[in-house]
Amino acid sequence: MLPLSTQRISTQRQRWGLLSIALLFSIAALLLLSNGTTAYADEENPTGADPCASCHSAETDAWLNSAHAVEMGDTAGTTGATCAACHGEYSKGHPEDGAMELLTVDSAICQECHEATYDQWEHSIHASQNVQCIGCHQVHSQDLRLTDDQLCSACHTESLSDSFHSAHWYVDAACTDCHMSPTTISGEMVMVGNQANITAPIHDFTTVSSAKCLDCHRESVTNPAERLDVQQLALTQLHDEQQRANELDARLASAQQTTKSLQVLTPLNLGFGIGIGGILGIIFMLFVARYGRKGGE
């Protein structure tokens, strides 16, 4: 059996060992919890996101996968749009001294870099209805906020029912397939510092490129046999519409004839009803008078 002093020393060692293990687990847990918000704390911040990336890792990831993070111009390391381009220069007192608000919340902030696209939007129905760029595009990733169909139908709740639009609904064509036709814009008009011409969607939302039509209708335009089939289909549809129009005309003529008949019969029926009512009234009065005499006698 160990002496009492030896037992005490052994017990204290066990306690210190348990405390050390608990402390290590606590430190590990704190590191795991802080890992999500300091994803860039121990590594060099991405160019253009310094020092925002240390705290705003999710926004930085979205920006890194966007066109704004792509290097532009002749100077290596120069990106299209950095955090400071929209939020202003970093304030050393942030966040303790307050949030860093956007320089502006309307589309004017996009004009400096996207001159041609801004000019298209500025003269569109969207601009007149105060639909800003951020109404369709997510701020950091620049992705659309919704899918193509959902994005348009969020405001345009009633679909146009004319034959041109109906034909495209029938084949499940999206609004943006036609109303966001691509066009070639010189690089300096699209993004500052870019010299190459690029293809970008038209943002007036009304211009439809004939080249876009060829994406679906190329065969019917270039193939004579296909053109014949299209003509035959058009003639068949026209014949069907003509038959339907004839049926509607016949129904209208029948309804008009019925209306005329009712207009003639109504006075006659009214007069006949009044006559029958008068005769029945006279008979009733004679019956009452005769019954009254018999009662008096």
HELIX and SHEET records of a PDB file:
HELIX    1   1 LEU A    4  ASN A   35  1                                  32    
HELIX    2   2 CYS A   52  SER A   54  5                                   3    
HELIX    3   3 SER A   57  LEU A   64  1                                   8    
HELIX    4   4 ALA A   67  ALA A   69  5                                   3    
HELIX    5   5 CYS A   83  HIS A   87  1                                   5    
HELIX    6   6 ALA A  108  GLN A  111  1                                   4    
HELIX    7   7 GLU A  115  GLU A  122  1                                   8    
HELIX    8   8 ILE A  125  SER A  128  1                                   4    
HELIX    9   9 CYS A  133  GLY A  135  5                                   3    
HELIX   10  10 ASP A  148  SER A  153  1                                   6    
HELIX   11  11 SER A  163  TYR A  170  1                                   8    
HELIX   12  12 CYS A  175  HIS A  179  1                                   5    
HELIX   13  13 GLY A  187  VAL A  190  1                                   4    
HELIX   14  14 SER A  210  THR A  222  1                                  13    
HELIX   15  15 PRO A  224  GLY A  296  1                                  73    
SHEET    1   A 2 PRO A 182  ILE A 185  0                                        
SHEET    2   A 2 ILE A 198  PRO A 201 -1                                        
END                                                                             
